[in-house]
């Protein structure tokens, strides 16, 4: 999984661990120095979302903070890369694969056993495709 070329100017991408820089804006918001995980990127002029700081480009980064269970949009200049959050694993129900993030930020694909609880739904889906019911 690769991020779009238009995101190359950003300090961090999806699922990266970041820290919020200490500035007047982040101090006023009570978010300076906090760490979180990048959950998204958006074009501010299209979405009209509220952003902490003033982006130099028309882009904002959403950082999710576990302790408060909230996501906040920041100007990229206020976000500092920490690491690629290695060890994060993504699975999709009914798919016998898993993707695990390594220290370089790449997603490494591997096989996984499908949990027994997922088999009835998977079989129904296969039967519907085969017999149209």
PADREN-457997 format. One line per field, with one value per atom (N, C-alpha, C, O): x, z, y; residue in one letter; residue number from 1. Coordinates in steps of 0.001 Angstrom, whole numbers, plus 524288, in hexadecimal, padded with zeros to 5 digits. Example, Ala and Ser with C-alpha at 12.3 -4.5 7.8 and 13.67 -1.06 7.14 Angstrom:
xx	[83386 / 8300C / 83390 / 8379C / 83232 / 83566 / 83264 / 83461] $
zz	[81E78 / 81E78 / 81E78 / 82111 / 81BA8 / 81BE4 / 81EBE / 81F67] $
yy	[7E9C6 / 7EE6C / 7F31C / 7F309 / 7F736 / 7FBDC / 8001E / 80472] $
r	[a / a / a / a / s / s / s / s] $
k	[1 / 1 / 1 / 1 / 2 / 2 / 2 / 2] $
***
This chain:
xx	[80351 / 80000 / 80381 / 806BD / 802CD / 805DF / 8023F / 7FDC7 / 80432 / 80128 / 801B5 / 80596 / 7FDDB / 7FE12 / 802DF / 804D9 / 804B5 / 80935 / 80844 / 80BEA / 8035C / 80222 / 80305 / 802E6 / 803E7 / 804D4 / 80A9F / 80BFC / 80E0F / 813B2 / 815CA / 819BD / 8134B / 8151E / 813AC / 81578 / 8107B / 80EA4 / 812C8 / 815D2 / 812E8 / 816C7 / 8158E / 81909 / 810AB / 80F15 / 80A61 / 8078F / 80991 / 8052C / 801D3 / 80287 / 7FE2A / 7FA7C / 7FD31 / 800F5 / 7FB43 / 7FCFB / 80258 / 80441 / 804CA / 809BC / 808A8 / 8049B / 80C50 / 80C04 / 80E86 / 812C5 / 80BD7 / 80DB0 / 80D52 / 80AB6 / 81004 / 80FBF / 80E3B / 80FE1 / 80B1A / 8095F / 80D62 / 80EBF / 80F3B / 81329 / 810E8 / 80C2F / 81462 / 812CF / 812D8 / 816F7 / 80E34 / 80D90 / 80936 / 8069D / 80871 / 80435 / 7FEEC / 7FBA9 / 7FE15 / 7F914 / 7F83B / 7F3F7 / 7FC49 / 7FB9C / 7FB49 / 7F894 / 7FE0D / 7FDB1 / 7F823 / 7F5D0 / 7F604 / 7F0BE / 7ECA6 / 7E8B9 / 7ED8F / 7E9ED / 7EAC1 / 7E7AC / 7EEED / 7F019 / 7F229 / 7F194 / 7F499 / 7F65F / 7FC4A / 7FE43 / 7FF18 / 804C2 / 80778 / 80664 / 80AFE / 80E0F / 80B55 / 80DCE / 80651 / 80389 / 80510 / 80679 / 804C3 / 805F0 / 800F8 / 7FD79 / 800B6 / 7FC31 / 7FD8D / 80217 / 7F98C / 7FA30 / 7F748 / 7F2E0 / 7F9CB / 7F74A / 7F2ED / 7F3CF / 7EE36 / 7E9A9 / 7E7C4 / 7E44A / 7E9EF / 7E82A / 7EAB7 / 7ED61 / 7E9C7 / 7EBAE / 7E730 / 7E44F / 7E68F / 7E25B / 7E40F / 7E800 / 7E103 / 7E1AD / 7DDF4 / 7D932 / 7E016 / 7DD09 / 7D8DD / 7D46A / 7DA33 / 7D675 / 7D1CD / 7CDA4 / 7D279 / 7CE38 / 7CAB8 / 7C5F0 / 7CD18 / 7CA0C / 7C82D / 7C43B / 7CAEC / 7C95E / 7C9DD / 7C73C / 7CD2F / 7CDD5 / 7D0CA / 7D39F / 7D011 / 7D2F7 / 7D86B / 7D908 / 7DC61 / 7E1D2 / 7E4AC / 7E41A / 7E7C4 / 7EB36 / 7EFDF / 7F28A / 7F0DF / 7F51D / 7F33C / 7EEAD / 7F6D2 / 7F5A0 / 7F917 / 7FDBB / 7F6E6 / 7FA14 / 7FC80 / 7F9EB / 8017B / 8041A / 801F1 / 8015B / 800C6 / 7FE48 / 7F884 / 7F708 / 7F555 / 7EFB6 / 7EE9C / 7EAF0 / 7F1C9 / 7F17C / 7F186 / 7F411 / 7EEA4 / 7EEB0 / 7EF3E / 7EDAD / 7F181 / 7F267 / 7EF0B / 7EEFD / 7EC36 / 7E90D / 7EC4D / 7EE4C / 7ECD1 / 7EFBD / 7EBDC / 7E8EB / 7EBE6 / 7E86F / 7EB79 / 7EFC3 / 7E926 / 7EB8A / 7E89D / 7E3FD / 7EB53 / 7E8E1 / 7E68A / 7E229 / 7E97C / 7E7B2 / 7E29B / 7DF7D / 7E1A9 / 7DCD2 / 7D8E4 / 7D478 / 7DA89 / 7D72D / 7D511 / 7D07C / 7D879 / 7D6D4 / 7DADB / 7DF81 / 7D8F7 / 7DC55 / 7DC15 / 7D7E6 / 7E088 / 7E0D7 / 7E3DE / 7E7BC / 7E210 / 7E4BC / 7E8D0 / 7E7C6 / 7ED84 / 7F1E1 / 7F439 / 7F41D / 7F658 / 7F9B8 / 7FE79 / 80090 / 80040 / 804A5 / 80982 / 80C8A / 80A46 / 80EDE / 80EF1 / 81308 / 80A73 / 80A17 / 80ABB / 80A98 / 80B6E / 80BD1 / 81165 / 813BE / 8137E / 818E8 / 818E5 / 8169F / 81B6A / 81BC4 / 81ECA / 822E4 / 81CC1 / 81F85 / 8215D / 8260A / 81DBF / 81F25 / 81A92 / 81662 / 81B6D / 81771 / 813AB / 810B5 / 813BE / 8101D / 810A7 / 80CC2 / 81588 / 81658 / 81371 / 812BF / 811C8 / 80EF8 / 80913 / 80640 / 8072D / 80191 / 7FFEB / 80296 / 7FB85 / 7F996 / 7F416 / 7F0CC / 7F329 / 7EE03 / 7EC1A / 7EEFB / 7E737 / 7E4B2 / 7DF5D / 7DD2A / 7DD57 / 7D824 / 7D50A / 7D6CC / 7D073 / 7CD29 / 7CC5F / 7CAFE / 7CD42 / 7CC8A / 7D120 / 7D0F3 / 7D53B / 7D9DC / 7DE43 / 7DF8B / 7E08F / 7E493 / 7E9FE / 7EDE2 / 7EA35 / 7EF30 / 7EF42 / 7EB31 / 7F3F4 / 7F4A1 / 7F916 / 7FC8E / 7F8ED / 7FD05 / 7FF36 / 7FC53 / 80466 / 80708 / 80AEB / 80DEF / 80AD5 / 80E4A / 813BB / 81453 / 817B4 / 81D0F / 81F6D / 81CDF / 82434 / 826B4 / 827A3 / 82851 / 827AD / 82874 / 8235D / 8236D / 81EEA / 819D3 / 8172E / 812C7 / 819CE / 81764 / 8138B / 8142B / 80F8E / 80BCC / 80D53 / 80D72 / 80E7D / 8103C / 80B94 / 80928 / 80A5E / 805E3 / 80769 / 80BA9 / 803EE / 804C8 / 7FF79 / 7FB5E / 7FFAB / 7FADE / 7F90B / 7FC25 / 7F3FF / 7F1DB / 7ED6C / 7EAD8 / 7EC93 / 7E827 / 7E335 / 7E337 / 7DF08 / 7DA14 / 7D77D / 7D6AC / 7D630 / 7D3BD / 7CEBA / 7CBBB / 7CDDE / 7C949 / 7C438 / 7C09D / 7C3DD / 7BF18 / 7BDD2 / 7B950 / 7C1BA / 7C0CD / 7BEFB / 7BD1A / 7BF7B / 7BE3E / 7B887 / 7B792 / 7B4A2 / 7AF31 / 7ADFD / 7AB95 / 7AF97 / 7AE9F / 7B198 / 7AF93 / 7B660 / 7B975 / 7B6F1 / 7B6B3 / 7B514 / 7B285 / 7AD77 / 7AC5C / 7AA59 / 7A58C / 7A6D8 / 7A423 / 7AAF3 / 7AC90 / 7AE27 / 7ACB4 / 7B10C / 7B2B9 / 7AE02 / 7ADAC / 7AA55 / 7A5AA / 7A255 / 7A027 / 7A1E7 / 79EE8 / 7A15A / 79E92 / 7A68C / 7A936 / 7A883 / 7A7D9 / 7A8AD / 7A82F / 7A29F / 7A1CB / 79ECE / 7996B / 795C3 / 7911C / 797CB / 794AA / 7904E / 78C68 / 790CE / 78CAC / 78E45 / 78B41] $
zz	[80000 / 80000 / 80000 / 8037B / 7FC1D / 7FBAF / 7FC17 / 7FA53 / 7FE6A / 7FED8 / 7F9D5 / 7F70D / 7F8A0 / 7F3DA / 7F3A3 / 7F7AB / 7EEEC / 7EE1C / 7F07B / 7F25D / 7F065 / 7F25A / 7F83B / 7FA51 / 7FAEE / 80092 / 801EA / 80686 / 7FE08 / 7FEFF / 80253 / 804FC / 80243 / 80544 / 80B10 / 80E36 / 80C7A / 811E2 / 81560 / 8138D / 81A5E / 81DF1 / 81F79 / 8213A / 81ED6 / 82068 / 81D34 / 81B0D / 81CE9 / 819F6 / 81D46 / 82204 / 81AB8 / 81D5F / 8210F / 81F94 / 825D8 / 829F6 / 82C44 / 82F8C / 82AA8 / 82D1C / 8328C / 8337B / 83617 / 83B50 / 83AFB / 838CF / 83D2A / 83CE7 / 8423C / 845CD / 842AB / 84759 / 84585 / 8415B / 848A6 / 84754 / 84956 / 84DF2 / 845DD / 8473E / 84B24 / 84B55 / 84E34 / 851FA / 84F3D / 84DE7 / 84E74 / 84C26 / 84F2A / 8526C / 84E13 / 850B2 / 84FA0 / 85321 / 84AA8 / 8493F / 84C0D / 84E04 / 84C3F / 84EB0 / 8549F / 85721 / 856E0 / 85C8F / 85DE8 / 861A9 / 85AD1 / 85BCB / 85B54 / 85E1B / 857D5 / 85711 / 85B18 / 85B5A / 85E41 / 86222 / 85FCA / 86214 / 85B2A / 8585C / 85792 / 85573 / 85934 / 8587A / 85B2F / 85FB8 / 85858 / 85A84 / 85AA4 / 85BE4 / 85962 / 85972 / 854BE / 850A1 / 85565 / 85127 / 84F71 / 85296 / 84A68 / 8484C / 84333 / 841A0 / 840A3 / 83BC5 / 8376A / 8382B / 832D7 / 82E5E / 82C51 / 82AEF / 82C28 / 82A2C / 824F3 / 82298 / 82310 / 81E09 / 81C72 / 81F7D / 81781 / 8152A / 811E7 / 80F80 / 811CA / 80EA8 / 80C31 / 80DAD / 8086D / 805F6 / 808C1 / 8086D / 80B77 / 80ED7 / 80BC3 / 80D8B / 80732 / 8042D / 80242 / 80130 / 801D3 / 80000 / 80488 / 80406 / 808FD / 80D62 / 81128 / 813CD / 81179 / 814FC / 81AC0 / 81E02 / 81C0E / 8217F / 824A6 / 8227D / 829D1 / 82D57 / 82E17 / 82F04 / 82DB0 / 82DFA / 8322A / 83284 / 8355A / 83911 / 835EA / 8336C / 83601 / 832FD / 82DA5 / 82C44 / 82AA6 / 8256F / 8217E / 82110 / 81E9B / 81AE8 / 816A6 / 8147B / 81579 / 8112D / 80BF9 / 8084B / 80BB7 / 80726 / 80893 / 80D05 / 80504 / 805E7 / 80814 / 8065F / 80BD9 / 80DD6 / 813C9 / 8163B / 81618 / 81BC5 / 81CF9 / 819E5 / 82185 / 82346 / 82811 / 82BBD / 82806 / 82C81 / 8300B / 82E5A / 834FC / 838D9 / 83CEB / 83F2D / 83DD6 / 841AA / 846B4 / 846AE / 84B0B / 8502F / 8533B / 85466 / 85486 / 85742 / 85C81 / 85DC2 / 85F98 / 864EE / 8650A / 868A0 / 86140 / 8612D / 85D33 / 85CE7 / 85A21 / 85628 / 85259 / 850E6 / 850BD / 84D22 / 848D0 / 84985 / 8445A / 84007 / 83F3E / 83FA1 / 83E26 / 83D6C / 83860 / 83743 / 83551 / 83078 / 8319E / 83464 / 82F68 / 8303E / 82B16 / 82735 / 82B18 / 826CC / 826EE / 82B25 / 8226F / 82261 / 8252D / 82746 / 8253A / 827B9 / 82DA0 / 8301A / 82FE0 / 8358C / 83721 / 83BC2 / 8333E / 83430 / 83347 / 82F42 / 83702 / 836CD / 83692 / 839F3 / 8329B / 831FB / 83682 / 83808 / 838B1 / 83CC4 / 83A8E / 83A9D / 83897 / 8360E / 832CB / 832BA / 83012 / 82CA5 / 82F82 / 82D03 / 834B6 / 837D1 / 83663 / 83549 / 83668 / 834CD / 83858 / 83D04 / 835F0 / 838D2 / 83844 / 839AC / 83636 / 83546 / 83155 / 82D6D / 83258 / 82EE0 / 82D0A / 83017 / 827FF / 825B6 / 823A2 / 820F8 / 824DF / 822A5 / 8209D / 8224C / 81CFB / 81ACC / 81B9C / 81A34 / 81DDE / 81EE6 / 819E5 / 815D2 / 81A3E / 815CF / 81217 / 80E56 / 81300 / 80F9B / 8128F / 816F0 / 8102A / 812C8 / 81265 / 8119F / 812F0 / 812CA / 81736 / 8194F / 81898 / 81C5D / 81A5D / 81795 / 81BD4 / 81A5E / 81F60 / 822AC / 81FEA / 824A4 / 82316 / 81F66 / 825E2 / 824BD / 826D6 / 82B4A / 823A4 / 82585 / 826C7 / 8260A / 828A3 / 82A74 / 82616 / 82724 / 82121 / 81CBD / 81ADC / 81792 / 81CF1 / 81B54 / 8173B / 815AC / 8156F / 811A5 / 8145F / 818F9 / 81177 / 81370 / 8113B / 80C7B / 814B1 / 8131D / 8135A / 81773 / 80EDA / 80E79 / 8102E / 80EE9 / 81310 / 81499 / 814D5 / 814A3 / 81540 / 8159F / 81B3B / 81EDD / 81BE9 / 82123 / 820AB / 81C9F / 824C9 / 824F2 / 825C5 / 828DB / 82314 / 823CD / 828AE / 8290E / 82C6E / 83144 / 8302E / 82CAC / 83334 / 8328D / 8328F / 82FAA / 835A6 / 83601 / 830DD / 82FF4 / 82D7F / 8288A / 82437 / 82031 / 824EB / 820C3 / 81F18 / 81A63 / 82295 / 820B0 / 81CF0 / 818DD / 81E36 / 81AC2 / 815A6 / 8117B / 815F8 / 8113A / 80DA9 / 808EB / 80FE7 / 80CC6 / 80A52 / 805CA / 80D4B / 80B13 / 80669 / 80270 / 806E3 / 802A6 / 7FDCE / 7F96F / 7FE8B / 7FA2F / 7F799 / 7F2CE / 7FAB9 / 7F895 / 7F58E / 7F17C / 7F77E / 7F4B0 / 7EF5A / 7EB7B / 7EF2A / 7EA38 / 7E66C / 7E1B8 / 7E885 / 7E52A / 7E33B / 7DEAD / 7E6B7 / 7E579 / 7E514 / 7E40A / 7E5E3 / 7E545 / 7E92B / 7E7F7 / 7EDBA / 7F1B7 / 7F618 / 7F9C1] $
yy	[7FB6D / 80000 / 804D5 / 8058F / 80809 / 80CD4 / 81185 / 81155 / 815B5 / 81A7B / 81D9A / 81D07 / 820EE / 82411 / 82793 / 8294C / 8289B / 82C10 / 8316F / 833EF / 83338 / 83877 / 838EF / 83D44 / 8349B / 834B7 / 834C4 / 834D0 / 834C2 / 83466 / 838DF / 83831 / 83D63 / 841EA / 84184 / 844AD / 83DB6 / 83D43 / 83ABA / 8377A / 83C30 / 839FD / 83456 / 83185 / 832A8 / 82D64 / 82BB5 / 82EF4 / 8268C / 8246B / 820D7 / 82077 / 81E36 / 81ACE / 81704 / 8146A / 816B7 / 81331 / 8146F / 8117C / 818AA / 81A31 / 81C63 / 81ECD / 81B84 / 81DD2 / 82338 / 823D7 / 82720 / 82C87 / 82F28 / 82D41 / 83393 / 836E0 / 83C58 / 83E19 / 83EFC / 84440 / 84832 / 84830 / 84B84 / 84F75 / 8536C / 85453 / 855BC / 859BF / 85F12 / 86129 / 8612C / 86661 / 86916 / 866AE / 86E0D / 870F2 / 86E5A / 86DEF / 86C92 / 86A21 / 864F4 / 863EE / 861AC / 85C89 / 85CF1 / 859DB / 860C2 / 861B0 / 86376 / 8618E / 86723 / 8692A / 864DB / 864EA / 86122 / 85CC7 / 85872 / 854C4 / 858DE / 854DC / 84FD5 / 84BA5 / 8503E / 84B91 / 84B55 / 8477F / 84F45 / 84F7E / 84AED / 849BE / 84865 / 84424 / 83EDD / 83AEF / 83EAE / 839AA / 8365E / 8386C / 8313A / 82D96 / 82AD4 / 829D4 / 8299F / 826E0 / 82434 / 82402 / 82226 / 81F3C / 82221 / 823E8 / 82296 / 82520 / 8219F / 81D1A / 823CD / 820F3 / 82302 / 820AA / 8274F / 8293F / 82E4F / 830E9 / 82F9B / 8346B / 8368F / 8338D / 83BB2 / 83DFA / 84314 / 84565 / 844C2 / 849D8 / 84D8C / 84CED / 85158 / 854CA / 857C3 / 85824 / 859DF / 85D00 / 859C8 / 85BF1 / 854B9 / 85155 / 84FB2 / 84FAD / 84E53 / 84C3E / 8506C / 84FAB / 854D4 / 85906 / 857B2 / 85A11 / 853F8 / 85256 / 85672 / 859AE / 8563E / 859B6 / 8577A / 852CC / 85ACF / 85917 / 85C35 / 860F8 / 85973 / 85C1D / 85E02 / 85AE2 / 8631C / 86568 / 8672D / 86681 / 86974 / 86B6E / 86891 / 869C3 / 864CC / 861C7 / 86530 / 8689E / 86437 / 866F1 / 8650D / 86816 / 86001 / 85DA4 / 85CFA / 85E0D / 85B47 / 85A88 / 85511 / 8527A / 85351 / 84DFB / 84E01 / 85145 / 84A46 / 84993 / 843C8 / 8406F / 842AB / 83D48 / 83C3E / 83F58 / 837D6 / 83650 / 832D3 / 82ECA / 83466 / 83159 / 82F6D / 8327D / 82A40 / 827D5 / 826F3 / 824C6 / 828B1 / 8281D / 823EA / 82487 / 81F9F / 81B42 / 81CC5 / 81B3D / 81FD0 / 820EC / 823FC / 82340 / 8275F / 82A6B / 82852 / 82A32 / 82468 / 82203 / 82617 / 825F5 / 829BD / 82DD6 / 82E9E / 82D9D / 8306B / 831DC / 837B8 / 83A0E / 83A1C / 83FBF / 840C5 / 83E23 / 844A6 / 8462C / 84A5A / 84E24 / 84996 / 84D2B / 84EF3 / 84C1C / 853B1 / 85555 / 851B9 / 850BC / 84FBA / 84C19 / 84E1D / 84B06 / 85339 / 8558E / 854B3 / 8553B / 85362 / 85295 / 84CE5 / 84B99 / 8497F / 843DC / 84212 / 84347 / 83F33 / 83D54 / 83757 / 834C9 / 83521 / 82F76 / 82D06 / 82F03 / 828A9 / 825B8 / 82087 / 81F68 / 81D51 / 81863 / 8166D / 818CB / 8120B / 80FD0 / 80C31 / 80957 / 80C45 / 80911 / 80345 / 800AC / 8013B / 7FBCF / 7F7FD / 7F8E4 / 7F3B6 / 7EFAE / 7F016 / 7EC75 / 7F481 / 7F50B / 7F0EB / 7F013 / 7EE5A / 7EA45 / 7EB9D / 7ED57 / 7EAC9 / 7EB8F / 7E655 / 7E38D / 7E4FF / 7E063 / 7E208 / 7E5F5 / 7DEF8 / 7DFE2 / 7DAE4 / 7D6A5 / 7DB6B / 7D6E4 / 7D3BB / 7D5E2 / 7CE9A / 7CB1F / 7CAD3 / 7C7D2 / 7CDD8 / 7CDC2 / 7CB1A / 7CC9D / 7C727 / 7C402 / 7C67C / 7C3C5 / 7CBA7 / 7CE76 / 7D25A / 7D3D3 / 7D400 / 7D83C / 7DB9D / 7D9C6 / 7E094 / 7E43B / 7E681 / 7E87C / 7E632 / 7E811 / 7EC48 / 7EB9C / 7F095 / 7F502 / 7F3E3 / 7F22B / 7F4DC / 7F434 / 7F98F / 7FD91 / 7F9A1 / 7FE79 / 8026A / 8070E / 8009C / 8042E / 8069F / 80A21 / 804C6 / 806C8 / 80372 / 80495 / 7FF4E / 7FBCA / 7F821 / 7F6E2 / 7F66C / 7F29F / 7ED51 / 7EC95 / 7E99F / 7E472 / 7E0BF / 7E011 / 7DE59 / 7DAD4 / 7D555 / 7D37A / 7D2B9 / 7CD47 / 7CA8D / 7CD0C / 7C576 / 7C25D / 7C227 / 7C2B1 / 7C15E / 7C094 / 7BCB6 / 7BC5E / 7B9D8 / 7B649 / 7B982 / 7BD32 / 7B82B / 7BAEB / 7B8B8 / 7B3FF / 7BC19 / 7BA40 / 7B73F / 7B89C / 7B330 / 7AFCF / 7B2F1 / 7B1A1 / 7B6EF / 7BA11 / 7BCD9 / 7BE42 / 7BDA8 / 7C057 / 7BCAE / 7BE85 / 7B797 / 7B3EA / 7B3D9 / 7B3AF / 7B3F8 / 7B3EB / 7B867 / 7B787 / 7BD22 / 7C198 / 7C0FD / 7C247 / 7BF07 / 7BE3C / 7BA2E / 7BAF0 / 7B5E7 / 7B1D7 / 7B3D9 / 7B2AC / 7B6E5 / 7B92F / 7BCA0 / 7BC7A / 7BFB4 / 7C325 / 7BFF9 / 7C15D / 7BBD5 / 7B87A / 7B5FA / 7B5DB / 7B3F5 / 7B178 / 7B55D / 7B403 / 7BA35 / 7BE2C / 7BF4F / 7BFF1 / 7BF91 / 7C097 / 7BC02 / 7BCC7 / 7B74E / 7B2AC / 7B1C8 / 7B07B / 7B27B / 7B115 / 7B5C2 / 7B51A / 7BA75 / 7BF2F / 7BFD7 / 7C263 / 7BDAD / 7BE24 / 7C190 / 7C25B] $
r	[x / x / x / x / x / x / x / x / x / x / x / x / x / x / x / x / x / x / x / x / x / x / x / x / x / x / x / x / x / x / x / x / x / x / x / x / x / x / x / x / x / x / x / x / x / x / x / x / x / x / x / x / x / x / x / x / x / x / x / x / x / x / x / x / x / x / x / x / x / x / x / x / x / x / x / x / x / x / x / x / x / x / x / x / x / x / x / x / x / x / x / x / x / x / x / x / x / x / x / x / x / x / x / x / x / x / x / x / x / x / x / x / x / x / x / x / x / x / x / x / x / x / x / x / x / x / x / x / x / x / x / x / x / x / x / x / x / x / x / x / x / x / x / x / x / x / x / x / x / x / x / x / x / x / x / x / x / x / x / x / x / x / x / x / x / x / x / x / x / x / x / x / x / x / x / x / x / x / x / x / x / x / x / x / x / x / x / x / x / x / x / x / x / x / x / x / x / x / x / x / x / x / x / x / x / x / x / x / x / x / x / x / x / x / x / x / x / x / x / x / x / x / x / x / x / x / x / x / x / x / x / x / x / x / x / x / x / x / x / x / x / x / x / x / x / x / x / x / x / x / x / x / x / x / x / x / x / x / x / x / x / x / x / x / x / x / x / x / x / x / x / x / x / x / x / x / x / x / x / x / x / x / x / x / x / x / x / x / x / x / x / x / x / x / x / x / x / x / x / x / x / x / x / x / x / x / x / x / x / x / x / x / x / x / x / x / x / x / x / x / x / x / x / x / x / x / x / x / x / x / x / x / x / x / x / x / x / x / x / x / x / x / x / x / x / x / x / x / x / x / x / x / x / x / x / x / x / x / x / x / x / x / x / x / x / x / x / x / x / x / x / x / x / x / x / x / x / x / x / x / x / x / x / x / x / x / x / x / x / x / x / x / x / x / x / x / x / x / x / x / x / x / x / x / x / x / x / x / x / x / x / x / x / x / x / x / x / x / x / x / x / x / x / x / x / x / x / x / x / x / x / x / x / x / x / x / x / x / x / x / x / x / x / x / x / x / x / x / x / x / x / x / x / x / x / x / x / x / x / x / x / x / x / x / x / x / x / x / x / x / x / x / x / x / x / x / x / x / x / x / x / x / x / x / x / x / x / x / x / x / x / x / x / x / x / x / x / x / x / x / x / x / x / x / x / x / x / x / x / x / x / x / x / x / x / x / x / x / x / x / x / x / x / x / x / x / x / x / x / x / x / x] $
k	[1 / 1 / 1 / 1 / 2 / 2 / 2 / 2 / 3 / 3 / 3 / 3 / 4 / 4 / 4 / 4 / 5 / 5 / 5 / 5 / 6 / 6 / 6 / 6 / 7 / 7 / 7 / 7 / 8 / 8 / 8 / 8 / 9 / 9 / 9 / 9 / 10 / 10 / 10 / 10 / 11 / 11 / 11 / 11 / 12 / 12 / 12 / 12 / 13 / 13 / 13 / 13 / 14 / 14 / 14 / 14 / 15 / 15 / 15 / 15 / 16 / 16 / 16 / 16 / 17 / 17 / 17 / 17 / 18 / 18 / 18 / 18 / 19 / 19 / 19 / 19 / 20 / 20 / 20 / 20 / 21 / 21 / 21 / 21 / 22 / 22 / 22 / 22 / 23 / 23 / 23 / 23 / 24 / 24 / 24 / 24 / 25 / 25 / 25 / 25 / 26 / 26 / 26 / 26 / 27 / 27 / 27 / 27 / 28 / 28 / 28 / 28 / 29 / 29 / 29 / 29 / 30 / 30 / 30 / 30 / 31 / 31 / 31 / 31 / 32 / 32 / 32 / 32 / 33 / 33 / 33 / 33 / 34 / 34 / 34 / 34 / 35 / 35 / 35 / 35 / 36 / 36 / 36 / 36 / 37 / 37 / 37 / 37 / 38 / 38 / 38 / 38 / 39 / 39 / 39 / 39 / 40 / 40 / 40 / 40 / 41 / 41 / 41 / 41 / 42 / 42 / 42 / 42 / 43 / 43 / 43 / 43 / 44 / 44 / 44 / 44 / 45 / 45 / 45 / 45 / 46 / 46 / 46 / 46 / 47 / 47 / 47 / 47 / 48 / 48 / 48 / 48 / 49 / 49 / 49 / 49 / 50 / 50 / 50 / 50 / 51 / 51 / 51 / 51 / 52 / 52 / 52 / 52 / 53 / 53 / 53 / 53 / 54 / 54 / 54 / 54 / 55 / 55 / 55 / 55 / 56 / 56 / 56 / 56 / 57 / 57 / 57 / 57 / 58 / 58 / 58 / 58 / 59 / 59 / 59 / 59 / 60 / 60 / 60 / 60 / 61 / 61 / 61 / 61 / 62 / 62 / 62 / 62 / 63 / 63 / 63 / 63 / 64 / 64 / 64 / 64 / 65 / 65 / 65 / 65 / 66 / 66 / 66 / 66 / 67 / 67 / 67 / 67 / 68 / 68 / 68 / 68 / 69 / 69 / 69 / 69 / 70 / 70 / 70 / 70 / 71 / 71 / 71 / 71 / 72 / 72 / 72 / 72 / 73 / 73 / 73 / 73 / 74 / 74 / 74 / 74 / 75 / 75 / 75 / 75 / 76 / 76 / 76 / 76 / 77 / 77 / 77 / 77 / 78 / 78 / 78 / 78 / 79 / 79 / 79 / 79 / 80 / 80 / 80 / 80 / 81 / 81 / 81 / 81 / 82 / 82 / 82 / 82 / 83 / 83 / 83 / 83 / 84 / 84 / 84 / 84 / 85 / 85 / 85 / 85 / 86 / 86 / 86 / 86 / 87 / 87 / 87 / 87 / 88 / 88 / 88 / 88 / 89 / 89 / 89 / 89 / 90 / 90 / 90 / 90 / 91 / 91 / 91 / 91 / 92 / 92 / 92 / 92 / 93 / 93 / 93 / 93 / 94 / 94 / 94 / 94 / 95 / 95 / 95 / 95 / 96 / 96 / 96 / 96 / 97 / 97 / 97 / 97 / 98 / 98 / 98 / 98 / 99 / 99 / 99 / 99 / 100 / 100 / 100 / 100 / 101 / 101 / 101 / 101 / 102 / 102 / 102 / 102 / 103 / 103 / 103 / 103 / 104 / 104 / 104 / 104 / 105 / 105 / 105 / 105 / 106 / 106 / 106 / 106 / 107 / 107 / 107 / 107 / 108 / 108 / 108 / 108 / 109 / 109 / 109 / 109 / 110 / 110 / 110 / 110 / 111 / 111 / 111 / 111 / 112 / 112 / 112 / 112 / 113 / 113 / 113 / 113 / 114 / 114 / 114 / 114 / 115 / 115 / 115 / 115 / 116 / 116 / 116 / 116 / 117 / 117 / 117 / 117 / 118 / 118 / 118 / 118 / 119 / 119 / 119 / 119 / 120 / 120 / 120 / 120 / 121 / 121 / 121 / 121 / 122 / 122 / 122 / 122 / 123 / 123 / 123 / 123 / 124 / 124 / 124 / 124 / 125 / 125 / 125 / 125 / 126 / 126 / 126 / 126 / 127 / 127 / 127 / 127 / 128 / 128 / 128 / 128 / 129 / 129 / 129 / 129 / 130 / 130 / 130 / 130 / 131 / 131 / 131 / 131 / 132 / 132 / 132 / 132 / 133 / 133 / 133 / 133] $
***
